[in-house]
């Protein structure tokens, strides 16, 4: 249930409510707005204690959250969440951010070359996979911790925050040690031990929608992370599997306005995986901005024909540079900014 405190409630009064929730065996989830503080008391049978809190002086109102996902819902928090990734990067506000780089970290030299290309074009977050979930056990699986060390070093050198994927609960600590954002990929959307582990650390988490995951299931997976105390969660639409076979996946642009209505969490889109065809990635990226994306994640490689993974969908450097200028125009047309 949601406990809304009176406007101007003092810290001592807020602490009394929080302490009472803890004594009842529940975990308080606090959302502080400009004028009001809301405390979520989430768990089975929480509503049976509503009379106790209604009698407290600082409490203005008590209501139940109807959605099965509680902390991720607009009922819990009406204002959009803005996630601070670094001093200059906040995702969820007016500015649209671009995460770009190779699908996989192959060598230090290629990663640095790609990072320099995307930064010069205007991208402000460096992406690169150190652990790669591949359909074939014989495909390149990533460089592991060595790759994470490369992306950390290059990110610091170019003053770019970094993002890489954790594939298991055991990898979360390792990825968060070296990177600014922990990515959970589409194949692990319902790996609940992984989600809970991601929620126990405080680095921002990019949660990718599974290829056969409903929006409700996506938000329930986000709830696993939020319920552990990490409220820095971004939702990523990256394409779903349909009967259509002329593209790699079907990028569900419908999901953007729906998610924006249902959740306060930032919405990121991945047109590279969503369509899987280089010549169409740019068109879909522009559509993502128009639909309301808070950030994009794009694959770029200086020589896609030699890439260890996802070469066919990776943009060439000149394509990416041109696209960034076009994306900025679309952003301005919808009242936002990119470059």
C-alpha positions as CSV (number, residue, x, y, z in Angstrom):
1,X,0.0,0.0,0.0
2,X,1.0,3.6,-0.4
3,X,1.3,5.9,2.6
4,X,1.2,9.6,1.6
5,X,2.5,12.0,4.2
6,X,1.2,15.5,4.7
7,X,2.9,18.3,2.9
8,X,5.8,19.6,5.0
9,X,6.1,16.5,7.2
10,X,9.2,16.7,9.3
11,X,12.0,14.2,9.2
12,X,11.2,13.0,12.7
13,X,7.6,12.3,11.7
14,X,8.7,10.5,8.5
15,X,11.2,8.4,10.6
16,X,8.3,7.3,12.9
17,X,6.3,5.9,9.9
18,X,9.4,4.2,8.6
19,X,10.2,2.6,11.9
20,X,6.7,1.4,12.3
21,X,6.8,-0.3,8.9
22,X,10.1,-2.0,9.9
23,X,8.7,-3.2,13.2
24,X,5.8,-4.8,11.4
25,X,8.3,-6.8,9.3
26,X,8.0,-4.9,6.0
27,X,10.6,-2.9,4.0
28,X,9.7,0.8,3.5
29,X,10.3,2.2,0.0
30,X,10.5,6.0,0.2
31,X,9.8,8.4,-2.7
32,X,10.5,12.0,-1.9
33,X,9.0,14.6,-4.2
34,X,9.3,18.3,-4.2
35,X,6.3,18.9,-2.0
36,X,5.4,15.4,-0.7
37,X,6.8,12.2,0.6
38,X,5.3,8.8,-0.3
39,X,6.2,5.6,1.5
40,X,5.5,2.2,-0.1
41,X,4.8,-0.6,2.3
42,X,5.0,-3.6,0.0
43,X,4.2,-7.2,0.8
44,X,1.5,-9.7,1.5
45,X,-1.4,-8.4,3.8
46,X,0.2,-5.0,4.2
47,X,-3.3,-3.4,3.8
48,X,-4.5,-5.0,7.1
49,X,-2.3,-2.4,9.0
50,X,-3.8,0.6,7.2
51,X,-5.7,1.8,10.3
52,X,-2.5,1.9,12.3
53,X,-0.9,4.3,9.9
54,X,-4.1,6.3,9.3
55,X,-4.0,7.2,13.0
56,X,-0.5,8.7,12.7
57,X,-0.3,12.5,12.7
58,X,2.0,12.8,9.7
59,X,-0.1,10.6,7.4
60,X,-2.4,12.4,4.8
61,X,-3.7,9.4,2.9
62,X,-3.5,5.6,2.5
63,X,-4.2,3.8,-0.8
64,X,-3.7,0.4,-2.3
65,X,-1.6,-0.2,-5.5
66,X,-3.8,-2.1,-7.9
67,X,-1.0,-3.2,-10.3
68,X,0.9,-6.4,-9.5
69,X,4.1,-4.4,-10.0
70,X,4.1,-1.9,-7.1
71,X,7.3,0.2,-7.0
72,X,7.5,0.4,-10.8
73,X,4.0,1.7,-11.2
74,X,2.8,5.3,-11.7
75,X,0.5,4.7,-8.7
76,X,3.6,4.6,-6.5
77,X,5.4,7.5,-8.2
78,X,3.7,10.0,-10.5
79,X,6.8,11.9,-11.6
80,X,9.3,10.4,-14.0
81,X,12.4,8.9,-12.4
82,X,15.6,10.6,-13.5
83,X,18.7,8.3,-13.0
84,X,22.0,9.9,-12.4
85,X,24.6,7.8,-14.2
86,X,27.5,10.3,-13.9
87,X,28.1,14.0,-13.3
88,X,27.0,14.9,-16.8
89,X,24.6,12.0,-17.7
90,X,21.1,11.8,-16.2
91,X,18.6,9.5,-18.0
92,X,14.9,10.3,-17.9
93,X,15.0,14.1,-18.2
94,X,14.7,16.3,-21.2
95,X,18.0,15.3,-22.8
96,X,18.1,12.0,-24.7
97,X,21.3,10.0,-24.3
98,X,23.0,7.6,-26.7
99,X,24.8,4.4,-25.6
100,X,27.0,3.2,-28.4
101,X,29.9,0.9,-29.1
102,X,30.6,-2.6,-30.4
103,X,28.3,-5.6,-29.5
104,X,31.3,-7.4,-28.0
105,X,34.6,-6.2,-26.6
106,X,37.1,-7.9,-29.0
107,X,40.4,-6.2,-28.5
108,X,41.5,-3.1,-26.5
109,X,42.5,-1.4,-29.8
110,X,39.1,-1.9,-31.5
111,X,37.2,-0.8,-28.5
112,X,39.2,2.4,-28.1
113,X,38.8,3.1,-31.8
114,X,35.1,2.6,-31.7
115,X,34.7,4.6,-28.5
116,X,36.6,7.6,-30.0
117,X,34.3,7.4,-33.1
118,X,31.0,7.4,-31.1
119,X,32.2,10.0,-28.6
120,X,33.2,12.4,-31.4
121,X,29.8,11.9,-33.0
122,X,28.0,12.8,-29.7
123,X,27.3,9.5,-27.9
124,X,27.9,9.9,-24.2
125,X,27.8,6.3,-22.9
126,X,30.1,3.5,-24.1
127,X,28.7,0.1,-24.5
128,X,30.5,-3.2,-25.0
129,X,29.9,-6.8,-24.0
130,X,32.4,-8.7,-21.9
131,X,30.1,-11.7,-21.3
132,X,28.2,-12.7,-24.4
133,X,25.0,-14.9,-24.3
134,X,25.1,-16.6,-27.7
135,X,22.7,-19.0,-29.3
136,X,25.5,-21.3,-30.3
137,X,28.0,-22.7,-27.7
138,X,30.7,-22.4,-30.3
139,X,30.3,-18.7,-30.9
140,X,32.5,-16.0,-29.3
141,X,31.6,-15.8,-25.6
142,X,33.4,-12.7,-24.6
143,X,36.7,-11.7,-22.9
144,X,35.2,-11.7,-19.4
145,X,37.0,-9.6,-16.7
146,X,39.8,-8.7,-19.2
147,X,37.1,-7.0,-21.4
148,X,35.7,-5.2,-18.4
149,X,39.1,-3.8,-17.5
150,X,39.4,-2.6,-21.1
151,X,36.1,-0.8,-21.1
152,X,36.7,0.8,-17.7
153,X,40.1,2.1,-18.8
154,X,38.8,3.5,-22.1
155,X,35.7,5.0,-20.4
156,X,37.8,6.8,-17.9
157,X,40.2,8.0,-20.6
158,X,37.4,9.4,-22.8
159,X,35.3,10.6,-19.8
160,X,32.4,8.3,-20.9
161,X,30.2,6.3,-18.5
162,X,30.1,2.6,-19.5
163,X,27.6,-0.3,-19.7
164,X,28.1,-4.0,-20.0
165,X,26.0,-7.1,-19.4
166,X,26.0,-9.5,-16.4
167,X,24.7,-12.9,-17.3
168,X,24.5,-14.5,-13.8
169,X,24.1,-13.4,-10.2
170,X,27.8,-14.1,-9.7
171,X,28.8,-11.6,-12.5
172,X,26.8,-8.7,-11.1
173,X,29.5,-7.6,-8.6
174,X,32.2,-7.9,-11.2
175,X,30.3,-5.8,-13.8
176,X,29.4,-3.2,-11.2
177,X,33.0,-3.0,-10.1
178,X,34.2,-1.9,-13.6
179,X,31.1,-0.3,-15.2
180,X,28.6,2.5,-14.5
181,X,25.5,0.6,-15.7
182,X,24.8,-3.1,-15.3
183,X,22.8,-4.5,-18.2
184,X,20.5,-7.5,-17.9
185,X,19.9,-9.0,-21.3
186,X,16.7,-10.3,-23.0
187,X,17.6,-13.9,-22.3
188,X,17.8,-13.3,-18.5
189,X,14.7,-11.2,-18.1
190,X,13.2,-13.8,-15.7
191,X,16.4,-15.0,-14.1
192,X,15.1,-14.0,-10.7
193,X,18.3,-14.6,-8.7
194,X,20.2,-12.4,-11.2
195,X,17.5,-9.7,-10.8
196,X,17.6,-9.8,-7.0
197,X,21.4,-9.6,-7.0
198,X,21.2,-6.5,-9.4
199,X,18.9,-5.0,-6.9
200,X,21.3,-5.4,-4.0
201,X,23.9,-3.1,-5.5
202,X,23.2,0.6,-6.4
203,X,24.6,1.0,-9.9
204,X,21.9,1.8,-12.5
205,X,20.5,-1.3,-14.2
206,X,19.3,-1.5,-17.8
207,X,16.7,-4.3,-18.0
208,X,16.1,-5.6,-21.5
209,X,12.7,-7.0,-22.5
210,X,12.7,-10.6,-23.5
211,X,11.8,-11.6,-27.0
212,X,8.6,-13.2,-25.8
213,X,7.9,-11.1,-22.7
214,X,4.8,-9.1,-22.2
215,X,4.9,-5.6,-20.8
216,X,3.4,-6.8,-17.5
217,X,6.1,-9.5,-17.2
218,X,8.8,-6.9,-18.0
219,X,7.6,-4.6,-15.3
220,X,7.3,-7.5,-12.8
221,X,11.0,-8.3,-13.6
222,X,11.8,-4.6,-12.9
223,X,10.0,-5.0,-9.6
224,X,12.4,-7.7,-8.5
225,X,15.3,-5.2,-8.8
226,X,13.3,-2.3,-7.2
227,X,12.1,-4.5,-4.3
228,X,15.7,-5.1,-3.2
229,X,16.3,-1.3,-2.8
230,X,17.9,-0.3,-6.1
231,X,15.5,2.3,-7.7
232,X,17.9,3.1,-10.6
233,X,16.2,0.9,-13.2
234,X,15.8,1.6,-16.9
235,X,13.4,-0.4,-19.1
236,X,14.7,-1.4,-22.6
237,X,12.6,-2.4,-25.5
238,X,14.8,-4.4,-28.0
239,X,12.3,-6.2,-30.2
240,X,10.0,-9.1,-29.7
241,X,9.6,-12.3,-31.7
242,X,6.6,-12.4,-34.0
243,X,5.7,-14.4,-37.1
244,X,7.5,-11.9,-39.3
245,X,10.8,-13.2,-40.6
246,X,12.0,-10.4,-42.9
247,X,13.7,-8.7,-39.9
248,X,15.6,-10.2,-36.9
249,X,12.9,-9.1,-34.5
250,X,9.9,-6.8,-34.4
251,X,10.7,-3.5,-32.6
252,X,7.6,-2.9,-30.5
253,X,7.2,0.9,-30.7
254,X,3.7,0.5,-29.2
255,X,5.4,-0.4,-25.9
256,X,6.9,3.1,-25.5
257,X,3.7,5.1,-24.9
258,X,2.2,2.2,-22.9
259,X,5.3,2.0,-20.6
260,X,5.3,5.7,-20.2
261,X,1.7,5.5,-18.9
262,X,2.3,2.5,-16.7
263,X,5.7,3.3,-15.2
264,X,7.8,6.2,-14.0
265,X,11.0,4.4,-15.0
266,X,13.1,5.7,-18.0
267,X,12.5,3.9,-21.3
268,X,15.4,3.0,-23.5
269,X,15.2,1.6,-27.0
270,X,17.6,-0.7,-28.9
271,X,16.9,-0.5,-32.7
272,X,20.0,-2.5,-33.5
273,X,18.6,-5.7,-32.1
274,X,15.0,-4.6,-32.8
275,X,15.4,-4.9,-36.5
276,X,18.9,-6.5,-37.0
277,X,19.5,-5.0,-40.4
278,X,22.1,-2.2,-40.7
279,X,20.4,-0.2,-43.4
280,X,17.2,0.1,-41.4
281,X,18.7,0.8,-37.9
282,X,18.8,4.5,-38.5
283,X,15.2,4.8,-39.6
284,X,14.0,2.9,-36.5
285,X,16.3,5.0,-34.2
286,X,14.6,8.1,-35.4
287,X,11.2,6.5,-34.9
288,X,12.3,5.6,-31.3
289,X,13.1,9.3,-30.5
290,X,9.7,10.4,-32.0
291,X,7.9,7.7,-29.9
292,X,9.4,9.0,-26.7
293,X,12.6,7.2,-25.9
294,X,14.7,8.6,-23.1
295,X,17.9,6.9,-24.5
296,X,19.0,4.7,-27.3
297,X,21.5,1.9,-27.3
298,X,23.2,1.3,-30.7
299,X,25.9,-1.0,-32.0
300,X,28.8,0.5,-34.0
301,X,31.9,-1.2,-35.4
302,X,34.7,0.2,-37.6
303,X,34.7,-3.1,-39.6
304,X,31.4,-4.9,-39.2
305,X,32.4,-7.6,-41.6
306,X,35.1,-8.6,-39.1
307,X,33.0,-8.3,-35.9
308,X,32.9,-11.2,-33.6
309,X,29.2,-10.8,-33.1
310,X,26.2,-8.8,-34.6
311,X,28.2,-7.5,-37.6
312,X,25.2,-7.3,-39.9
313,X,23.4,-4.8,-37.6
314,X,26.4,-2.7,-36.5
315,X,26.5,0.8,-38.0
316,X,29.6,2.0,-39.8
317,X,31.3,5.0,-38.3
318,X,30.1,7.4,-41.1
319,X,26.6,6.1,-40.8
320,X,26.6,6.7,-37.0
321,X,28.0,10.2,-37.3
322,X,25.3,11.1,-39.9
323,X,22.6,9.5,-37.8
324,X,23.5,11.4,-34.7
325,X,22.9,14.7,-36.5
326,X,19.5,13.4,-37.8
327,X,18.5,12.2,-34.3
328,X,19.2,15.6,-32.9
329,X,16.8,17.2,-35.4
330,X,14.1,14.7,-34.4
331,X,14.7,15.3,-30.7
332,X,14.3,19.0,-31.2
333,X,11.1,18.4,-33.2
334,X,9.5,16.7,-30.2
335,X,10.7,19.3,-27.7
336,X,13.8,17.5,-26.4
337,X,17.6,17.6,-27.1
338,X,20.4,15.2,-27.9
339,X,23.6,17.0,-28.9
